[in-house]
Amino acid sequence: MKRKIIIIAALIIVLAIIVGAFYFIHRHKAVTIQSGGQLILFYGIGCPHCVNVEKFLHGKAKLSVPLTRKEVYYDRANLRDLIDKARKCGGIKNGGILIPLLWKGHNQCLIGDKKVMDYLNQFIKK
């Protein structure tokens, strides 16, 4: 009898974890903002350097160029795109890919919050 209760409790816990994971992933995917354009900002939810860039973008007027934002921690397609772009622009450092990474097109990218913000600052509408 105790064994049945333990098995049922374990199944309930596993089910709760699965439901919670789906909720967490889908909730964060809804936050992902994507628009067409040449500039692509790859970021991760919870990444402190990425948060700096997001605060910078939200604290400014709109950009004069289109910017696509791609979250890479919870979206596998975006992660594959990041890996592809990082290989093309030399964004793989010490065996890893660093974010935030801004893809400028033509195999060019900027890595790190300060470099990304400095570059985007020229496109802020005054």
Order of alpha helices (4+ residues) and beta strands (2+ residues): alpha-beta-alpha-beta-alpha-beta-beta-beta-beta-alpha
